[in-house]
Each structure stands twice: as structure tokens, then as C-alpha cells.
């Protein structure tokens, strides 16, 4: 709902700015993620939430209290929490006898559930078990290994979730020294998803291009797919729709060749050469005799001729 369509309109300038900031923007910034725990949470899951929270900072919020949430039975409490903290992404950690070491990753559209996938944490090694660390706010390079990512709907949706979860600002140019962190996702034939995190080191190679080495910094996690709730096709299409301002329209009469040169075509209407005004200079103006002769010629052309007293 727009600010001007509200029943109770803002009364102050600051209140109007806050409401305008909450409205959908043409170019959205990085998505914020909400990390929280369920009724019970094991030490393994708490460590995993803390590590992924460190990767996502500063675009992340972590809640420390436990929440009585059964998200696959009732999603309303999670929707209210995401609306309160303005977080379109969420990660829920829980532990129970029926589903131990459980993680649910999902996202919202207009603060209503879009899709979510439940994962079982088979094995986990945290950041504390590795010596190296990464700079806060570094944009990671995401690698998806294996042909299985494009074969099933669940893996396609999980890949999209991971991309949304770890994506930051959109940039036009990339500096080689700025690529410091890489997150690898491997989909294995036995149904596991292996998450590995590496620090990218640029070594001297004797040439202009540096030699690249990867050093694992953690966390090292093995996931297994459990339940999932995928988005409807119409809802996903509406969520992925681009605003009109960002759509690039086709420009008429402009083309680009293979070399990148732009050519334009100009359409000119019919030109009346005889009516073009050319006498702009004082020296080109008609004299008094020329104007008088032209006037006499026009009068003769208009005056009807007579033959034997008849017209």
C-alpha cells in the first residue's frame, strides 16, 4: 500500500520517510536474513546458525530467545517475525526426537511465505576449528558443483535459496584482489549437499595473472534434504517480475553490428525546396525594383484576359 493510499496518513516528514523506505523500491538493496531457534536447539545447530550469521553480517539479525514455532504446521508466527524485523529471508534451527539437528531455510514475498526447504545437518565443523577467518561484509563467490542442481525441482529451489541468501550488492566491475571468499555447494548422487568455505589466496606467479590457492576456513557442513514447501508457479512468477522502470525497451531505428558500432536511421519528410527561405543576409534581399516587377507579374497572372469584349 502506498503512503498516499493509507487510511491514516503520516503527520510528520520523518514518519513519511520511514514509510516510503518500507515500500517496495525499484532497486532493492541486499536482503536481510533472520536467524532464530525453535523450541529446542542442539549445540551443533546453534554453532551452525552462528557461523552463517557471521557470513551474512551486517545484513542479518539473530534472535537469542527460543520460539515455540512449528513452521510446517503454522507459518503465521514466522511471517509476523519477518515483518517485524523487515527480513525477507529466514533460517530456523531446531532439534527434536523425530527430526534431530534440523535447519529450515526459506524466504518471503510481501511478508508471506514464498518457499522453504528443511535440511538435516549430518556433520558439522565450525569456524572455531579452522585457523583462518574472513573479513566482515565480504561478498562471497558461489560455486555449485554437479549436474544434479538442475535435475530436480527441490534442488533448483535450494540453489535459488542459497543464491538469495548469500547475495550482496550488485556490482558492475570486479577487482581481482576483492575476491577473497568462496562458498562451494556440491550435490552428490547419494542425496547429500556438501557446503565448503574457502579463503582465496593470490600468490606470485611470475606473470601478470596471479596464482590462485584455496584455503579452507569453515564451516564444513553436510546436509540431507528432508521436507520442502515449494512456491506456486504463478506466485513465483509474480515474485520475479521486474518493474517497468528496469525493463529495457527496444529502440526504433537503432541497430548494433557485430563490432559493437551503433547505427541510426533517420527518416526525413518531403522537402519543398522552392519554399525554403534562403534570403537571410541583407545583401541578398530583393531590391525595390525586383519587388515591384514581382508584384506586376503576380497581378498579370491573377487578372483575367478579355477577347472581343468577352472574358
Secondary structure as GFF3:
##gff-version 3
##sequence-region A 1 311
A	DSSP	three_ten_helix	3	5	.	.	.	ID=ss1
A	DSSP	alpha_helix	13	22	.	.	.	ID=ss2
A	DSSP	beta_strand	33	37	.	.	.	ID=ss3
A	DSSP	alpha_helix	43	56	.	.	.	ID=ss4
A	DSSP	beta_strand	60	66	.	.	.	ID=ss5
A	DSSP	alpha_helix	76	85	.	.	.	ID=ss6
A	DSSP	beta_strand	89	94	.	.	.	ID=ss7
A	DSSP	beta_strand	102	109	.	.	.	ID=ss8
A	DSSP	beta_strand	112	125	.	.	.	ID=ss9
A	DSSP	three_ten_helix	127	129	.	.	.	ID=ss10
A	DSSP	beta_strand	141	145	.	.	.	ID=ss11
A	DSSP	three_ten_helix	147	150	.	.	.	ID=ss12
A	DSSP	alpha_helix	153	166	.	.	.	ID=ss13
A	DSSP	three_ten_helix	176	178	.	.	.	ID=ss14
A	DSSP	beta_strand	181	187	.	.	.	ID=ss15
A	DSSP	beta_strand	192	203	.	.	.	ID=ss16
A	DSSP	beta_strand	211	216	.	.	.	ID=ss17
A	DSSP	beta_strand	220	229	.	.	.	ID=ss18
A	DSSP	alpha_helix	233	239	.	.	.	ID=ss19
A	DSSP	three_ten_helix	244	246	.	.	.	ID=ss20
A	DSSP	beta_strand	254	256	.	.	.	ID=ss21
A	DSSP	beta_strand	262	264	.	.	.	ID=ss22
A	DSSP	three_ten_helix	273	275	.	.	.	ID=ss23
A	DSSP	three_ten_helix	282	284	.	.	.	ID=ss24
A	DSSP	alpha_helix	288	302	.	.	.	ID=ss25
###
